[in-house]
Amino acid sequence: MGRALGFGLNLLLSRSLGPTGLGLFSLVLTTCQTFELTARGGVDYGLSCELTGAAAQRSELEKASVAESALRIVQLSTLVLATALWIWVVPLEGLLPVGLRISRGGAAVALVLIAALESLGGLPWDLLIIAGDTKRVALRQGLFAPLKLLVALAGAASFGVTGALTGYGLASAAQLLWLQRICRRLWPWPKRFWPNWQQAWVLTRSGIALYGTNALAALVFLPLVSEVANNAGIAEVGYLRVGQIMVQLFTLLPGALTPLLFLKLRGASKDDSQVSFETSLRLIWWLGLAALMAYLLIDQILIRLFFGEVYLASLQPTRLLVLMAVLDSVNQVLHTPLLASRRTRLFAISQNSGAALAAGLGWWLIPSMGLQGFLAAKLCFSALPVGIYLLEGWSRFRQTRMVALLLLATIAIAPLCWWPLAESIWAFSLGGVAAFVLILEGQPLLKHLPGR
């Protein structure tokens, strides 16, 4: 319900702001996501290691001490990163594009404050998950995410993008105050200003591999989005945001199935885990491609209906972002066995290789190609890890022909997303190949859906 409400509010906010205002709003949100991920320092993964499993038997005081150290680390890193962000945006005049319709100083203040509030409000949700308080955790997507968009929409209706940023910041502040009050009730918190540095090192060391990989990807794409805004115009970032909103519809099922797969793999025998893994991979891959094929047939109708004629320029970015979402879902399934068995080396190599390739392509292509250069870089970031994982694990697949067919269908669909091939013989040929493969794969796979 919360996700559906958030989707609807995003549509209304997009119509209210227009491509330019939406582009600035999206740039702020992208910065906040990167900021929060970077500020965590990997302590979220460290917390799950230190406070779950056998470690869950620790005393309440020990749990509170570990949690307090984690929060203090994030608070200190947030302060340092907020200072760095301010220097980048104001004295160095980076990130935000020139020629903004609102005060650059005001936009910079809103950007830094919202980023800091979102960063400080991220880790407490992990503490609630660890404590098993699922009812309050559900409020993140069910209440607070829609609330931020609702208050932003109210502000946008009166004061444009300035009001949207102000409203979003106020809602983020309210969320943080609520989280602080709730989290203080979990355990008897110690009263200290600095973290326990020994605990801090243990927390950071545990999650450094995953943190470094995810942070690198985030830090690669934030400057690339800024380059798009500066080279092609802030409205291009607004079109990118439309694609990101539409992608939410294509990630619900993989997001629900992958955690279940992770739990199955942790407890299954070797033979059973391979069957479960391969079936899940093919099912999620097939569902993503089938949804994408259906979307390509009606995307113009949906964009006009949801966002209006002014956003028709977002057709290509949206198609490609949906394709990337399919690849990311496949990627998530492929690396789940690695994380379940705590083999993070190949995961780090694959993801970091994709980030490095995307960085190089982005800086080379964006000055001449604008948003299309960014999309090319992001597509390589999504595709390269999938290729590496498939090559590494190909010998372990029991039905290599079926996996190869899904790969063929993906390759056939990609040009349909990139180029306007409507009414050409190539479009019909590529679409026919993809449709044939999906029909061939669909019948044996659909019986594995939950409830069937």
Buried (B, 14 or more C-beta within 10 A) or exposed (E): EBBEBBBEBBBBBBBBBBBBBBBBBBBBBBBBBBBBBBBBBBBBBBBBBBBEEEBEEBEEEBBBBBBBBBBBBBBBBBBEBBEEBBEBBBEEEEBBBEEBEBEBEEBBBBBBBBBBBBBBBBBBBBBBBBBEBEEBBEBBBBBBBBBBBBBBBBBBBEBBBBBBBBBBBBBBBBBBEBBEEBBEEBBEBEEEEEBBEEBBBBBBEBBBBBBBBBBBBBBBBBBBBBBBBBBBBBBBBBBBBBBBBBBBBBBEBBEEBBEEBBEBBEEBEEEEBBEBBBBBBBBBBBBBBBBBBEBBEEBEEBBEEBBEEBBBBBBBBBBBBBBBBBBBBBBBBBBBBBBBEEEBEBBBBBBBBBBBBBBEBBBEBBEEBBBBBBBBBBBBBBBBBBBBBBEBBEEEBEEEEBBBBBBBBBEBBBEBBBEEBEEEEEBEEBBEBBBBBBEEBBEBBEEEEEEE
